[in-house]
Structures are given as C-alpha cells and as structure tokens.
Amino acid sequence: MLSLLAASGVAEPIYWENLGLRPYLFEIGGFQLRYYSLAYLFGILLAYWHLSKMIKAPGSPMAQRHADDLFFYCTLGVILGGRLGYAAFYKPELFGGIELFKLWEGGMSFHGGVIGVLIAISWVAWRGGLNWLRICDYISVNVPFAYMLGRLANFVNGELYGRPVESDFPLAMVFPTDPDQLARHPSQLYQAGFEGLLLGVLLFALFWKTRARYRAGLLVGVFTVGMGLGRFLMEFFREPDAHLAYVVVETGLSRGQWLSLPMIAVGLMVMIYALVKPPVGSAAKAKPQAA
C-alpha cells in the first residue's frame, strides 16, 4: 500500500503516535504529572515573573504587592472562570454534578477564563485604588505566551484537533483520539503560533519598545482584538465540539466564533478610546503654566 502511495505521488499524513509524544511527564502509581497541568503552572509563573519586571519600568500603575495579589486572584480567576465558562458556554449538563469539579479530565473555556481574570483584576484594583484599565494593560501583555503553552499541551495530549484536510497537505495529521482516524489540521499549533507566539511578540514589542503603556487601554485593546480575531479565524480549522456541531450547521459559525465577535468589537472600542485620550504617567506632556 505504501509503495502504491509513493508511486502515485500521494503524500502520507503525519501520525501523531509516531512523534513519540505522551500526555504526561512521568507516572507514579496511579498519579500522572500531565503536561497540561505543567502548562498552567509555568504559564502563570512566567506571567508573574514578567509582570514583576514590567512594574519596575517607568510609568507602572501598581507596586509589587499589587502584582502579588494579582498573581493569586488571577490564578483563581483563570481556573474557576475557565471551568465555569466551559460549563456555561459549552456543556451546561456539568452543572449539578461532581463532574464539574473534575478539572483533570479537561474542559476549560478561554472566554470564561478571561471573565474570571477581569473579575480578579476588578477586585484588586478596587481594593488598592488602582486604575483598572491600566492594570488590564499590564496583565494582557502576559497572557499570550501562557496561552501558547496551553495550546502546545493540547497538541501533546492529542486533543482539540482540527477539521479534516486532504492527506497530502504538508501538516496533515492523524490523531489517535480521533475515532474516524482522518487526516486533520493540527489546529492546536495554529492557535499556539497565532494567538500565542505572534500576539505575544507584538504586545512585548509595544510595551518595551514604544510608549503604548502610557495610553490606558491600548495594550488590552490590541490583545482583545488580536485574541478575538485569532480565535475567529482559527475556528475555521478547528473541529467543533461534537455536541455543538449543530451551531455550525444552523448559523455557519461555531460557538467559539460567536463568542469572539463581541471580543473584537469591544477591543476596537477600547483601542479607539485609548488613542483619543491623552497619555498618562511620565509620558504625558506637561501642561504649560499660566503666566
């Protein structure tokens, strides 16, 4: 069979199981240290480390003690918001049962995580008398790289794969968790690259190489538009959840795309607001004094 494929010039898809990957780092007894858990851990620690460096730069709207509080409350927001959001947006039957608390079985919503983080930021900003929008700016810069780690972990798990594609597509891949064993887009890698690496590099550059951090809302606006647009586009390659396939059939868009449209709209409005308002902090031009 392989010789016939080679003779006909038809390329074989990549088989995930041949990549030597497994979803866990090690196993002791019945306990597995899974890469998905490590992705959350390292993503949060990386964000905290970089935020601590950011607030040492001129124009910071917070002190280290506020960063410490954000580390704790945003971690809760990501976990609780991500899980509750998944149940609310994608699988309401989880409510009312013990399955809701089985985080190790997977099922987290990015949009729910965003809501959880916004609530956490609101609490810290209110308690500390901080500028909410500028805190959002600083947090948003750190999200994409953590998000990238999560999508890479999805790939290592062989889950959340993409839609079927021709087997001669250079990145076509067959995942062992796919019951149909079809060649598919590795959409986890697309999302890691676009919504993670590319958006992260852009926000890093805007923060460290420009004065964007002095325009309250600009960085979080860019993040929101970039993440919403990236998710909207990547959903064309990602396989919809089986129990939500009807949404695509009935509306032409997936649930994730419908949730991303308001993100894009809100992000654009915040960006416009940030650009028309005068800059704040040390970058603001001093007003001339009256004679």
Buried (B, 14 or more C-beta within 10 A) or exposed (E): EEEEEEEEEEBEBBEBEEEEEBBBEEEEEEEBEBBBBBBBEBBBEBBBEBBEEBBEEEBBBBEEEBBBBBBEBBBBBBBBBBBBBBBBBBBEEBEEEEEBEEBEEEBBBBBBBBBBBBBBBBBBBEEBEBBBBBBBBBBBBBBBBBBBBBBBBBBBBBBBBBBBBEBEBEBBBBBEEBEEEBBBBBBBBBBBBBBBBBBBEBBBEBBEEEBBBBBBBBBBBBBBBBBBBBBBBBBBBBBBBEEBEEBBEEEEBBBBBBBBBEBBEBBBBBBEBBEEEEBBBEBEEEEEEEE
